Amino acid sequence: MNRYILSALSIVLLLSCSSQKTMAVSPPPAPTPPAASTSCYWQQHVDYSMDIDMDVNNYQYKGKQELVYTNNSPDVLDKVFYHLYFNAFQPGSEMDVRSRTIADPDSRVGDRISKLSPNEIGYIKVNALKQNGVDLKHQTVGTVLEVALAKPIQPGESVTFNMLFDAQVPVQIRRSGRNSKEGVALSMTQWYPKLAEYDFEGWHADPYIGREFIGVWGDYDVKLTINKDYVVGGTGYLQGEPKVEGSKKTLHFKAANVHDFTWAADPDYIHDTKQVPNGPLLNFYYKNTLSSEHKQNWKKLQSKTVEMMQYFSEHIGNYPYDQYSVIQGGDGGMEYAMCTLITGQRSFGSLAGVTAHELAHTWFQFLLASNEAKHEWMDEGFTTYISNWAMNDIFNEGKANPVENAYKGYIYLATSGKEQPLTTHADRYTYNQSYGISAYSKGAVFMSQLGYVIGDDNLKKTIKKYFTDFAFKHPKPLDIIRTAEKVSGLELDWYLTDFAQTTNTIDYGVKSIDGNAITLERIGVMPMPLDLTVTYTDGKTEDFYIPLQIMRGEKPTTATIAKDWAWAYPTYTLQTSKPVKSVQIDPKALMADIDKENNKK
């Protein structure tokens, strides 16, 4: 489709907003103007063409980038921003100073950036930038390139930016880098000048301080020239055989409808493949220098990764690309487009667990591309939830609640006095520990407890509908809760407000038992519906469900449905048919009640 037609379609989208449209997911989806899932939805589009020449001796590379940017917004843009992530790995950078001043620094970073020598730092230097052939004024401010446009970009207009840049790969410290502790030569993530996202909230030109990312959906065409002995894996599909010239080779990759491009390279990589039935080809890249035990773990991982891919495709939505790669590299585990980089010197259990988590990120943040900097719990938490369930089911762990540890972590934080609401920007948590528990544990509890509120079957339907409606878009927190409302028919705005936007806590208790009368009390501020098991004096039990009035309905249940409990009333009395011996609130422990001691009497 030519640019004129794309621009015309973009204008049509801006002028005629039709509600409740969704973009079906099919592998691989062709890039089209985004259909609206809510009234007047739009998102930007960018296509990258890059030629990269890497010198593996000094870890420097030269780049040519042609970027075609389509402004699908209703706004006139007079400036743009690029991320220059590698600039974070320089003494005195925001990442360096933040790591040296936060109370509990990430041990992988510590003060290491401050000690880098000039030939060890990372940088991206923009030497020339043009808009439709016209030179542009630009300024590098830390990890952000500020660009004043020669001519504003009109709604629906596509413009071409041409850039020449030089870069140096930093010593491996955080996610990206060269010569990791395990000896991986190149972990190339956040390695190119990347256009910042612009949406209805404006520009997201956040500096790279320590957290995660958001990118513009588009197509990538990348030609990489590198030493011919290096094995390369990552995003996209290799186009034909590499072209060898002298001591170097040029590999040509294409990737359609992604929002990032990552690669890793090492001369000692073993490259194994495993085909998922009716699914993608899995690639595994790991170093030949690993011990025999670790190599065996990587071999065992391959069939389990097939099961993981099938599990996530079944429980969330079909993986839409033709390949996925698990690559030894980086400094832990981190998700990227069509691939993950993970450290390889692990026990089999650790290797499988990290792979499950990073693979699940393909759905929660890569395909459902929420803004990780603003809503980190939507990717880390939802990923923790579904990957814990995958490990439980695939490895037959037999846990009644695979997310139990996330509940424990959240309750620890909620009672520590250090909790901040999930609306906190990922870089603005006072403690790294608070960020980690909030993003991973509380985010996972958000999803698990949502199942408690609306019912397990409705939660499963919600996750699938969320994927169907919002894959290849940039969903916000309201989108997951509105999806749950549409599936369940219940009113759930209170749940998003209290659990994700405040630090209000849940605490219900059994106040008294008097014959046939049970009096319950709400001690915490946050409201919840209640599951209750009553044991009578004759030894028989009965399950009750007490709806929360502001939900305007009930979840599906086989329990006896009692009258509603309105939130503002601090106590509630349940009349039973027989004398009561004991009462248990939330017998399955699926509610994040911060004090379990008063849940039973």
N, C-alpha and C positions, 0 to 999 in steps of 0.2 A: 504494500500500500504506500503510495507516495506521500510526501510531506504535506502537500496541499490538501489532500483528502483528510489526512490526520488532523490538520489544523481546522478544517471545516467541521469535522465531527466534534472537535473539542468545543467549538463555538456553539454548536447545536446543543451539546451537553450543558453548557453554561446558561443557555437561554431557555431550555425546557427541562426542568427538573422533575423527573417522575419518581415517585416513592416506591420503596419495597422491591426494587429490582436487585437481582443478584447475578454474579458472574459464575457460571458453572466451572468447576475444576476438571480439566481434562489434560492428559499428558501429551506433550508439553504445551501449555497454553500460548497462543500467539499473542503478542503484545497488542492490545487494543485500548482505546480510551476506556477508563474504568466505568462499569455500570454502577449505578447508585444502589447502595443497600439502605441508605436513608435519604431523605429529601435533599437534593442538591449536592450529593457527595461528589467530590472530585479528588484527583491526586495527580501529582506531576509525573513526567516521564523523561527518562534520559537514556541515550545510547552512547556507549563508550567504544571507541576504537583506539587501541594502544599498541605501540611498538616499543619493546623493552630490550635493552642490551645489558646483560648482567656480567660483570667481571667477578668471578668467584675467588680471585686472588686478593683483591682489596675490598670486596663486598660493596662496591659502588656500581650504580647502574644509571643509564641514561634513558629517558623516556620521551616519546612523542605521543600526545593524546589529542584525539579529535572527539569532541563531545557535542552531541546534538540534544538540545534541551527543549522540551515542549512545555509551555506554560498552560496547563489545563485549569489554572485558577481563574477566578473572576477579577484578579488584581493585576495592575500594571507594576512590573518589577523594574526598579532602577538600579538594583545591585544584586550580586550573588555572593555566595561564600563557598569556599572549599575547605575540607578537612585535610590537614597535613599531619597525620598522626605521628609519624616518626620523629617529629620535632619534640615530642614529649620526652624523648630519651637523651636529654642534654642537661648538664648541671644547671641548676637554677630554674628549670621548667616548673610549671605548676604541679605536674605529677611528682617531680622530685621534692619540692618544698612541702607539698601536702603529705607525702610519705614520711618526711622527717619531722613533721609537727603534729600529726594525728596521734592520739594516745596509744592506739594499738595498730601499728603499721603492718601491712602485708609483708610477711617474712620474705617473700620472693623479691620484693622491691627494697624495703628498708632504706639504707642510704646509698645503695649501689649506684644510682644514677649520678649522684654528686661526685662520684669517683671516676667517672668515665673520662678517658683521654680523647683528644680530637679524632683519632682513628677508630675509636670504639663507639662514639655517639651515633645516634640516628639523625637524619635530616632529610627534608625534601625542599629543594631550592627551585623556585619557579623562575625560569630565565626569560620567558616570553609568553604572552597571552594575548590572543586576538578574539574579537567578536565579529563574526562575518567578515574577517579580513582586516578589521580595524584594531590597532593596538589599544590595549586597555591599561589603565592605571590600577595597580594592585599593591597591597601591603601585607606582609606576613606578620601576624600578631600571634606569637606562640604557635599553637597548633592549628590556627585558622588563617586562611587567606581571604582578606577583604578585597572585593573587586567592585569598582565603580564602572558601570556599563557605559559604553559609547552611545547607546540608544536604548531606551526602555523596551522591555519585552512585553508586548501586548497580550491580553487574554487570547488563548488559542494559537499563539505564534510559536514557531520553532526557530531557534537560532543555533548557530554553530560556533563553538569555542575551540580554538587550537592552542595547544600549550606545549612548550618545551621545558623539561625539568631534569635536574640531576638529583640523585639521592644516594644515601648511604644506609646500609642495614646496620642497626645497632647490635651490640652484644645482647644475646638473649637475656631479657629481664622479665618482661611481662607480655605474654601472648606472642608477640613478634620477635624476630631476631635471628642472630647467627650463632652457630656453635653452642647449642644448648648443653646442659649438664649431661645429657645422654648422647651427645655427639652428633646431633642432627645439624646439618650444615645450614639450611635455610628454612625458616618458618615465616612465610611471607603473608602476613595478615595486616590489614590497614596500611598497605604499603604504597598506595598511589594517591595522587590528589583526587579526592572524592567530593563531588558536589553535595552540599548540605541539603537537607530536606526542607521544603516549604509546604505548609499546609494551612488549614483555616486558623490555626493558632499563630501563624507567622513562621519566621525562620527558626531552624533548630541548629544554630551554629555553635554548639557547645564546645568548649575546649576539652581536650582529652586529658583528664586528670587521673582516672583510674577505673572508670566503669565502662558501660557498654554503649550500644550504638543504634542508629536508625539511618536508613538509606533510601534513595529514590529508586523505584522500580524501573527496570529497563533491560536492554540487551548489551552484552559484552562481546567484543571481538578483540582478542589479545594475541599478539605474536611475541613470543619470548625467545630470545637468543641467549644461550647459556652453554657452558662447557659440555661437550658431547657425551662425557662419561656420567653426567648427572641424570638420575631418574626423577621425573617430575609428576606430581599428582595434585589434584585439587578440583576447583570449580570447572564446570563446562565439559565439552566434548572435543577431543583431539580431531583436527581436520586433516586426514591423510597422514602420511608418514613424515617425520621430522626431516627437514632439509639440512644436510650436513655440509659445512664448508670449513675446511681446515680443522682447527681444534674445537670448533663450536657447532651447535645445531640450533635450528629455529623450529620451535613448536607453535602450532597455530590452534588456539582454543576458541570456541564459541559457546556462549551460554545465553539462552533466551529467557526473559521475564524473571530476572533475579535482582537483588538489591545489594550485591557485593560480589567480589571476585577474590579468591584466595588460592595460593599454591604453596607447595613445599617441595624441596629438592635436596637430594643427597646422593652421592655416588655409590653408597652401600645399601640402598633400599632394596629389599625383596618386595616384589609386587605379585600378590596373589589375587585371584578373582573368585567370586562365588555368585551364581545367578539365583535371584529370587524368583520362584515360579510365578509367572504372570506379573512380574515386577521388575525392578531395576537390576542392573549388574552392580554388584558390590566389589569395591577395590580395597585392598589392604596393603598399606605401605609401612614396612618396619625394617629396622636396620639388621643387616646380616651379622653385626658385631654383638647383638644381644646374646645372652647366655642361652644354652639349649633349653633350659626351663622356661625362660621368657618367650623364646621362639615357639615352644609348644603351646604356651598360653595364647599366642596370637593365632595359631592354627585352630585351637579349640574355639576361639572366639567367632570364627567365621560362620559356622552353622547356627550359632546362637544369634548372630546379628541378622541372619535371614529371618529367624523367628521374631526378633524385635521389629524388623521392618514390617512383617506381616501383622504383628500385634497393633502397632500404631496405625497402620493403614486401615485395619478393621475397626478400631475403637475411636479414631479421630476422622480420618478421611484418606483416600488413596494418595500415596506419594506420586507426584506428577512428573517427575523427571526420569531419565533413562539410566542414571548412574548415581551412586553415592560412594564416598571414599572415607575410610577410617585410616588416619595418617599419624604415624609417630612423629611428634614434634611439639612445639610450644612449651608451656611450663606447668601444665595440669590437664585441663580439658576445656575446650572452647568450641562452640558451634560456628559454622560458616556455611556459605552457599554450597550445597551438594556435598559437604564434607565436614569432618571435624578433625582437629589436631589434639592429640592426647599424648601424655607421656607413656612410655612403653614398658618401663621396668617395674611391673606390677604383678601382684598375685592374680590368679585367674579371676577370682571374685571381684577384685578391685577393677581389673580391666573390663570385665563385663558390665559392672555397675556404672562406670564412667561412660562407657560406650552407650548404654541404654539411655543415660541422662542426655548426653550430647546429641544422640540420634533423635530423641524426642523433641529437642530444640528445633529440629527441622520444621516441625509443625508449630510449636509455640515460640515464635519470634521470626523464624525464617519465612514460613508461609503466612502465618498470622502475625504480620510484621508490626507489632506494637512498638511504641517508643520506649526502648529499654531504659533510657536515662530518666524518663519521667514515671514510667509504670513498670519498674523492674520486676515487680511481683507477678505481673501477668505472664512473663516468659519463664523466669526462674521457678516461681511457685507452681504454675500449671505443669511445667516440665517435671518438677519433683513429684507432683501428684501422680502423673500418668506413668512415669518411669518406675516409681516404686511399685505400682500395681503390675507393670509389665514384668519386673524382676520376680515379684511374688508368684505370678501365674506361670511364667516360663520356667522358673527354677523350682517350682513347687515348694515355696517357702512356708506355705500354710498359715500365714498371718491373717488373723481376723480383720485387722486394720493395718495395712502396710504403711500408712502415713502416721502411725502412732508416734514415732520419734519427732515428727514435725510438730505435733500437738505439744509434746513435752518442751521442745525448744521455744515455741511461741509462748507458752505459759511461763516459762522461766523469764523471758524477756518482758512480758506484760507485768510481771510482779517485781521486776528489778529496778524500776524507776528510770530506766534508760530507753524505753520504747519511744519511737517517733512514728507518726501516722504514715501509712503507705503512700500518701501524697508527697512525701519528702523526695526531692530530687536525689538520684542515686549517689551523687557526689557530695551531698550535703548532710549525710548522717554523721553524728558526732563521733560514733565509734564504728569501725569496720565490723565488729561483731554484731552491732545493731542492724547494720545493713544486711549482713548475711542471714541472720535469723528472720528479719522482716521479709526479705525477698524470697528466700527459699522455703522457710518453715511456715511463716504466716501466710504466704501466698499459696502454699500447698493446702493449708488448713482452710483457706477461703474456698477452694474448690471442693474439698472433701466435705466441709460443713454445709456447703450449698446443697450437696446430696442429702444431708440430714434434713434440711429445710424443705426441699421440694420433692424428695424421694429419689432413690437410686436410679430407677428407670428414666425418670425425667432428667436427671443429671446426664445420663448417657446420651439421651436425645439432644440435650442442650449442647454438649461438646460437639456432636456431629453437625448440628445446625449452625453452630458458631463457625465451624470450619467451612461449611458450604457457603455461608453468607459472606464471610470476611477473608477467606484465603486470597492472597495477592492484593490485599489492601493494608490499611494501617488502623486496626481496630483500637478503640479506646475502652476504658473500664466500663462505661455505660453500655457498650455493645454486648459484653458478656452477660450483664445482668438483664438487659432488655431481651436478649435471646432466651434466657431462662424464664422470663415472664411470659413470653409468647408460647413457650413449650408447656409450662405448668399452669398458665392461667392465673397465677398468683401475683400479688403486688410485692415487689422485692426491693424497691429503692431504699428502704430502711436498712437493708442488709449491706448494700454497697456503702451507704453513708456511714453507718456505725463502725463496720469492721475495717473498711479500707481508708476512710477519710478522717477518722478520729482514733484515739487510743482508748475509747470506751471498752470496758471489759464485761464479760458474761459471768454472772455468779448467781445461781439459784440455789435455794436450800429448802429442806423440809423443816418447817417451824414447829409443827406439833401434829400428833395423832390423838384423836379423841373419839373412840368408838368407831362410828362410820364416817367420821369427818377428818379429812386431811387438810391441813393448812400449809401452803407453800409460800415462800417469800422471794421476791426479786431483790437481791442485794446489789448487784452490779447495775450499771446504767444501760447496757445494751439489752434490747428485748430479744426474746427467742420463743418459738413454739416449744412445747415440751413433750418428750416421750417419757412415760411413767410406768413402772411395773409395781403393782400392789400385791402383796402377799396377805391373804386373810388368815384369821385365827384358826380356820379349819384346814389350813395348809395349801389351799388352792391359790392360784395366781390369776391376775387379770391385767392386761396391758391397756393403758389409757393414752390418748393423744389429746393434748390441750392446745388448740389452735391459738395463734397470735392474731388478735383482732385486726391489726393493720395489714395483715396479709390478705384479708378479704377472701379467705378460702382455706382449704386444707390440702395437705399432701395425700396421695394415695396411701391407705393404711388399712390393716386388718384389726387394729386396736379399736377399743371403744372410744368414740369421739365425744369429748366433754364440751362444755360451753367455752366460748372464747375468753381469753385473758387480755384485757385492755392494758397497754403498757404502763400507763400512769398509776395504776393501782399497785401498791407495793406488795400486797398479799392476795391470795386466791384460795378459796376453800372448795374442795372436791368432796361431794357426798357420794359414798359408795353404798352398795346393796347389803353389805355384811360388815361385821367388825374387822378392823384392820390390825394386822400384826406388824407389818413393816412396809416401807416405801423406798423405791429406788428411782431417782431422777436419772434419765439418760443411761439406761443399763448398758448400751453398746459403746458408751464413751465417745460418741461422734460429735458432741458439742464441746466447744473450747471453753468450758467452765474453768475458771482459774482456781477454784477451791472445791475439790472433789469430796472433801471431808464432810461437808454439810449436805451432800446429795443423797444421803441415806439415813433413815432413822428406823 
